[in-house]
Amino acid sequence: MEERTKSALTAMRKILRATESNAKQLMTETGLTPSQLIFMQILDGQAEKSAGHVASQMGITQATTTALLQKLELAGMIQRRRGERDRRQVLLSLTEKGRKVLAIAPDGVHAQFHQQFSALKDWEQIMLIAALERVADMLHTSDLDAAAILDHTPELAPTRTSDVE
């Protein structure tokens, strides 16, 4: 194997391992997956938020949002209620248990990446995005749908865009 190819594959494997390791640590400490943690972080605060708002912030489908909120509600982390003016609207908020778990949750690789990526100069961000998109193209991922979340758990497993309609 060529040395540069080996270096590139090693770097990608390190990213995958960091993501997996973070997910295991988070699950051990809180019982949450990275996507559930981010879902709850979006709800953190005083105001209730709609399921559509959370889906938009996370860049996930309504179906994935529904699956996440059902799991979090079942675990007692969030609560939902119908809107008073529009009964079709579902408003979400953290429970006291959810707030306590969120307070002890470690920063995930998603937060670490966001912090360091945001600190890069514009040209560095653009170059990094271009390189990552090129790698994704090289792996023939154009027909895969993926959320902008570093999580390998089944609830965010890629789906073929042809299956989503």
C-alpha positions as CSV (number, residue, x, y, z in Angstrom):
1,M,0.0,0.0,0.0
2,E,1.3,3.4,-0.9
3,E,2.5,5.5,2.1
4,R,0.1,8.5,1.3
5,T,-2.9,6.1,0.9
6,K,-2.0,4.5,4.2
7,S,-1.7,7.9,6.0
8,A,-5.1,9.0,4.6
9,L,-6.8,5.7,5.7
10,T,-5.2,5.9,9.1
11,A,-6.5,9.4,9.6
12,M,-10.0,8.3,8.6
13,R,-9.8,5.4,10.9
14,K,-8.8,7.7,13.8
15,I,-11.9,9.8,13.1
16,L,-14.1,6.7,13.2
17,R,-12.5,5.4,16.4
18,A,-12.8,8.8,18.1
19,T,-16.5,8.9,17.2
20,E,-17.1,5.3,18.5
21,S,-15.1,5.9,21.7
22,N,-17.0,9.1,22.4
23,A,-20.3,7.4,21.8
24,K,-19.4,4.6,24.3
25,Q,-18.2,7.0,26.9
26,L,-21.4,9.1,26.6
27,M,-23.5,6.0,26.8
28,T,-21.7,4.7,29.9
29,E,-21.9,8.1,31.7
30,T,-25.4,9.2,30.7
31,G,-27.2,6.4,28.8
32,L,-27.5,8.7,25.8
33,T,-26.2,8.5,22.2
34,P,-24.5,11.5,20.7
35,S,-27.6,12.4,18.6
36,Q,-29.8,12.2,21.7
37,L,-27.4,14.5,23.6
38,I,-27.5,17.0,20.8
39,F,-31.3,16.8,20.6
40,M,-31.4,17.6,24.4
41,Q,-28.8,20.4,24.0
42,I,-31.1,22.1,21.5
43,L,-34.0,21.9,24.0
44,D,-31.8,23.3,26.8
45,G,-33.2,26.6,27.9
46,Q,-36.5,28.1,29.1
47,A,-38.6,28.1,25.9
48,E,-40.3,25.0,24.5
49,K,-39.3,24.1,21.0
50,S,-41.2,22.4,18.2
51,A,-40.1,19.0,16.8
52,G,-39.7,20.8,13.5
53,H,-37.3,23.3,15.0
54,V,-35.1,20.5,16.5
55,A,-35.2,18.6,13.1
56,S,-34.1,21.8,11.3
57,Q,-31.3,22.5,13.8
58,M,-29.9,19.0,13.7
59,G,-30.4,18.6,9.9
60,I,-32.4,15.4,10.3
61,T,-35.7,14.2,8.9
62,Q,-39.0,14.4,10.7
63,A,-39.1,10.6,11.0
64,T,-35.7,10.6,12.7
65,T,-36.8,13.4,15.0
66,T,-39.9,11.4,16.0
67,A,-37.8,8.3,16.7
68,L,-35.3,10.3,18.8
69,L,-38.0,12.1,20.8
70,Q,-39.9,8.9,21.5
71,K,-36.8,7.3,22.9
72,L,-36.0,10.4,25.0
73,E,-39.6,10.7,26.2
74,L,-39.7,7.0,27.2
75,A,-36.4,7.5,29.1
76,G,-38.0,10.4,31.0
77,M,-35.6,13.0,29.5
78,I,-38.1,15.1,27.6
79,Q,-41.7,15.9,27.6
80,R,-44.0,16.9,24.9
81,R,-47.3,18.6,24.8
82,R,-49.7,19.8,22.1
83,G,-49.8,23.5,21.2
84,E,-52.7,25.4,22.6
85,R,-53.5,27.4,19.4
86,D,-52.6,24.6,17.0
87,R,-53.2,21.1,18.4
88,R,-51.1,19.6,15.5
89,Q,-48.0,21.3,16.9
90,V,-45.9,19.3,19.3
91,L,-43.9,21.4,21.8
92,L,-40.9,19.8,23.5
93,S,-39.0,20.6,26.7
94,L,-36.5,18.9,29.0
95,T,-37.7,17.2,32.2
96,E,-35.9,17.7,35.5
97,K,-34.2,14.3,34.9
98,G,-33.2,15.5,31.4
99,R,-31.6,18.7,32.8
100,K,-29.7,16.6,35.4
101,V,-28.3,14.2,32.8
102,L,-27.4,17.1,30.5
103,A,-25.5,18.8,33.3
104,I,-23.2,15.8,33.8
105,A,-22.8,14.9,30.1
106,P,-19.3,15.2,28.8
107,D,-18.6,17.3,25.7
108,G,-18.7,15.1,22.7
109,V,-16.5,15.0,19.6
110,H,-19.2,17.0,17.9
111,A,-18.7,19.9,20.3
112,Q,-14.9,19.6,20.2
113,F,-14.9,19.6,16.4
114,H,-17.3,22.6,16.3
115,Q,-15.1,24.6,18.7
116,Q,-11.9,23.9,16.9
117,F,-13.4,24.2,13.4
118,S,-15.0,27.6,14.2
119,A,-11.6,28.9,15.3
120,L,-10.1,28.1,11.8
121,K,-9.7,30.9,9.3
122,D,-12.4,31.0,6.5
123,W,-10.0,29.6,3.9
124,E,-9.0,26.8,6.2
125,Q,-12.6,25.8,6.8
126,I,-13.3,25.9,3.0
127,M,-10.3,23.8,2.2
128,L,-11.2,21.2,4.9
129,I,-14.8,21.0,3.7
130,A,-13.6,20.6,0.1
131,A,-11.2,17.8,1.1
132,L,-13.8,16.0,3.2
133,E,-16.4,16.2,0.4
134,R,-13.8,14.9,-2.0
135,V,-13.2,11.9,0.3
136,A,-16.9,11.3,0.5
137,D,-17.2,11.4,-3.3
138,M,-14.3,8.9,-3.6
139,L,-16.2,6.5,-1.3
140,H,-19.3,6.8,-3.6
141,T,-21.6,8.3,-0.9
142,S,-23.6,10.6,-3.1
143,D,-26.7,8.4,-2.7
144,L,-26.5,8.4,1.1
145,D,-28.3,10.8,3.3
146,A,-26.4,11.9,6.4
147,A,-27.0,14.3,9.3
148,A,-24.3,16.7,10.3
149,I,-23.7,14.8,13.5
150,L,-20.7,12.6,14.5
151,D,-22.8,9.6,15.5
152,H,-22.7,6.0,14.3
153,T,-25.8,4.8,16.2
154,P,-28.7,3.2,14.3
155,E,-31.1,6.1,14.7
156,L,-28.9,8.2,12.4
157,A,-27.9,5.4,10.1
158,P,-27.7,6.6,6.5
159,T,-30.6,5.9,4.3
160,R,-30.7,5.9,0.5
161,T,-32.2,9.1,-0.7
162,S,-34.3,7.1,-3.2
163,D,-36.0,5.4,-0.2
164,V,-36.9,8.8,1.4
165,E,-40.0,10.5,0.0
